[in-house]
Amino acid sequence: MKDIALLEKIIGVKFKKPELLRQALVHRSYLNEHPDFELEHNERLEFLGDAVLELAVTEFLYNKYDNPEGELTNWRASLVNAKMLADVSKDLGFEEYLYLSHGEAKDKGKARQYILANTFESVVGAIYLSNGLKAATNFIHRFLLVHLPIILENKLYIDPKSNFQEAAQEKEGVTPTYKVIEETGPDHAKHFVVAVCLGKVEVARGEGMSKQEAQTQAAQAALAVKKW
């Protein structure tokens, strides 16, 4: 486990209560294997950080843009979705500091993305509790809101399913259909594979922990396949 002081330097926050940053990195699974660990898992910090994150992003969008509510809602969703938060967490190196069970440490798939996204929120919560709202907001501006120009420029806030449907209807006169190819795992950890088709032709497949997520991934892949 790396020195937590190095992570403080990376994120530009000197914690008044460093134990909160450590707690933000503790996944529930770690405590199953280390029940005597001195810190709790990060889920309460995640709950708090989620609210702080939504407030900071909403306030920024409200103050900076005079767009309709619907557009601002889509922009916010594109900033705080699991993939974006996980990507930022990975860029900041949170993955190397996580306290995980042996099983979770080996899993580098979709479950890790959710753990990293939740970790971003728990770190926001930890900053808020340790150093206050201004410090948490500065962190969000510095590492998350900087991605907004790229999102707007490339219209990444438009749902891939809507994007693919519009393009398919315009270019080929066909409405896409989605078909579940595979459904595995227990109820609390389902895994879906979904194919998107134009007519009887399969264009691409997507995977996810819900049908909706798998459909979105399939549509994103289909846009790339079709170069739309």
C-alpha distance (Angstrom), angle and dihedral (degrees) to the residues before:
residue distance angle dihedral
M1 . . .
K2 3.80 . .
D3 3.78 124.6 .
I4 3.81 108.6 -84.2
A5 3.83 89.5 -142.0
L6 3.81 88.5 68.7
L7 3.79 90.0 56.9
E8 3.80 90.5 49.9
K9 3.82 88.2 57.2
I10 3.81 92.0 48.2
I11 3.80 93.6 53.2
G12 3.79 93.7 37.2
V13 3.80 95.9 -124.8
K14 3.80 124.8 121.2
F15 3.79 102.2 -157.3
K16 3.77 119.2 -136.3
K17 3.81 84.8 -157.6
P18 3.86 106.3 33.0
E19 3.81 91.7 -179.8
L20 3.82 87.8 70.6
L21 3.81 90.9 60.8
R22 3.81 90.1 50.2
Q23 3.79 90.7 48.5
A24 3.81 90.0 51.2
L25 3.81 87.5 62.8
V26 3.82 97.3 50.6
H27 3.81 112.9 104.8
R28 3.80 118.4 -156.1
S29 3.83 91.0 -117.0
Y30 3.82 91.9 63.0
L31 3.81 91.4 61.4
N32 3.80 90.6 53.2
E33 3.82 87.3 64.6
H34 3.82 95.8 33.2
P35 3.83 106.1 37.1
D36 3.83 91.2 164.3
F37 3.81 93.9 57.1
E38 3.81 109.9 133.1
L39 3.83 96.5 -128.1
E40 3.80 134.5 61.9
H41 3.81 122.6 -120.9
N42 3.80 119.0 -90.3
E43 3.82 101.9 -109.6
R44 3.81 96.9 103.4
L45 3.81 90.2 48.8
E46 3.80 88.4 48.9
F47 3.81 90.3 52.9
L48 3.80 90.6 52.3
G49 3.81 94.6 42.0
D50 3.79 91.9 52.3
A51 3.82 89.8 60.4
V52 3.82 93.6 45.0
L53 3.81 90.5 48.3
E54 3.80 93.6 50.7
L55 3.80 91.7 48.3
A56 3.82 94.3 48.4
V57 3.81 94.4 47.2
T58 3.82 93.2 43.4
E59 3.80 93.2 49.0
F60 3.81 91.5 48.4
L61 3.82 93.1 50.6
Y62 3.81 92.4 44.2
N63 3.81 93.3 51.5
K64 3.81 97.5 41.4
Y65 3.81 103.3 40.3
D66 3.79 133.2 45.4
N67 3.80 93.8 -159.0
P68 3.82 126.4 132.9
E69 3.78 118.6 -82.2
G70 3.81 93.0 -109.5
E71 3.80 93.2 57.5
L72 3.79 93.2 46.0
T73 3.81 89.7 49.9
N74 3.81 90.7 53.9
W75 3.80 91.5 47.8
R76 3.78 91.4 50.2
A77 3.81 91.5 48.6
S78 3.80 90.5 52.9
L79 3.80 90.1 53.4
V80 3.81 99.7 46.2
N81 3.82 101.0 38.3
A82 3.80 119.7 120.8
K83 3.80 96.1 -105.5
M84 3.80 94.6 52.4
L85 3.81 93.9 45.9
A86 3.81 91.4 45.9
D87 3.82 91.6 50.0
V88 3.81 91.5 51.0
S89 3.82 90.9 47.1
K90 3.78 89.8 51.3
D91 3.81 92.1 48.8
L92 3.81 89.4 51.8
G93 3.80 91.2 51.0
F94 3.81 97.1 -117.4
E95 3.80 89.8 142.4
E96 3.82 91.3 69.6
Y97 3.81 91.6 54.6
L98 3.81 100.0 46.5
Y99 3.79 121.2 121.1
L100 3.82 102.5 -138.5
S101 3.79 137.5 161.6
H102 3.81 116.1 -106.1
G103 3.80 90.0 -103.6
E104 3.80 94.7 50.4
A105 3.81 91.1 44.5
K106 3.81 90.0 59.6
D107 3.82 94.8 47.1
K108 3.80 108.9 89.8
G109 3.80 96.0 166.1
K110 3.79 134.9 93.2
A111 3.79 93.4 -48.2
R112 3.81 89.5 62.0
Q113 3.80 90.0 54.5
Y114 3.81 90.4 57.6
I115 3.80 91.8 46.2
L116 3.82 90.3 52.4
A117 3.80 92.8 46.2
N118 3.80 90.6 50.3
T119 3.80 89.6 47.0
F120 3.80 91.0 57.2
E121 3.81 89.0 55.1
S122 3.80 92.7 45.9
V123 3.82 91.0 51.0
V124 3.82 88.9 51.8
G125 3.80 88.3 51.6
A126 3.80 91.0 48.8
I127 3.82 92.5 50.4
Y128 3.80 90.0 49.0
L129 3.82 93.6 51.5
S130 3.79 94.3 42.5
N131 3.81 103.8 38.1
G132 3.80 106.8 10.5
L133 3.80 139.9 -111.7
K134 3.80 96.4 -58.8
A135 3.81 92.5 56.3
A136 3.82 91.3 47.0
T137 3.80 91.4 48.5
N138 3.82 91.7 48.7
F139 3.80 89.7 52.3
I140 3.82 91.2 50.7
H141 3.81 92.0 48.1
R142 3.79 93.4 47.7
F143 3.78 99.6 47.6
L144 3.82 107.8 20.8
L145 3.80 111.4 25.3
V146 3.82 90.8 51.3
H147 3.82 86.1 75.1
L148 3.81 93.7 61.6
P149 3.85 97.1 87.9
I150 3.82 90.7 56.7
I151 3.82 90.7 46.9
L152 3.81 91.4 51.8
E153 3.80 95.2 42.0
N154 3.81 93.1 51.8
K155 3.82 94.9 34.7
L156 3.79 90.2 -124.4
Y157 3.80 88.7 156.1
I158 3.80 89.6 74.1
D159 3.80 110.4 96.7
P160 3.86 108.5 -109.1
K161 3.81 90.6 -133.4
S162 3.80 91.8 56.1
N163 3.79 90.1 43.4
F164 3.79 93.5 51.4
Q165 3.80 93.4 44.1
E166 3.81 92.8 52.1
A167 3.80 91.9 47.0
A168 3.82 93.4 45.8
Q169 3.80 93.0 49.9
E170 3.79 92.4 45.7
K171 3.81 98.1 44.3
E172 3.80 103.7 30.7
G173 3.80 105.3 14.7
V174 3.80 91.5 -123.5
T175 3.81 132.4 119.4
P176 3.83 112.3 -136.8
T177 3.79 119.9 -118.4
Y178 3.82 127.2 -156.1
K179 3.78 126.0 -142.5
V180 3.83 128.5 -171.4
I181 3.81 106.3 -126.9
E182 3.77 98.4 176.6
E183 3.80 137.7 9.3
T184 3.80 118.3 -173.9
G185 3.80 140.9 159.3
P186 3.82 135.2 49.5
D187 3.81 121.3 -56.9
H188 3.80 93.9 -95.5
A189 3.83 93.2 50.0
K190 3.79 108.6 31.4
H191 3.78 121.9 169.6
F192 3.80 120.8 -157.7
V193 3.79 132.1 -167.3
V194 3.81 112.6 -162.9
A195 3.80 130.4 -175.6
V196 3.80 123.7 -151.1
C197 3.79 115.7 -148.4
L198 3.79 137.9 -169.8
G199 3.76 104.0 -150.1
K200 3.80 105.1 -43.0
V201 3.80 94.2 -26.2
E202 3.78 118.6 101.0
V203 3.80 109.7 -138.8
A204 3.80 103.3 -179.9
R205 3.80 146.1 -26.3
G206 3.77 134.0 -126.5
E207 3.79 136.4 -168.0
G208 3.78 133.4 -148.9
M209 3.77 149.0 140.4
S210 3.82 90.3 -98.8
K211 3.81 133.9 33.0
Q212 3.81 89.3 -113.8
E213 3.79 92.7 53.9
A214 3.80 92.2 46.7
Q215 3.82 90.6 49.6
T216 3.80 90.9 50.4
Q217 3.81 91.1 50.3
A218 3.81 90.4 47.7
A219 3.82 91.4 51.3
Q220 3.81 90.7 48.4
A221 3.81 90.1 50.8
A222 3.81 91.1 46.5
L223 3.82 91.5 53.5
A224 3.80 87.9 54.5
V225 3.82 93.4 46.3
K226 3.80 91.7 50.3
K227 3.83 92.1 39.8
W228 3.82 89.0 -131.0
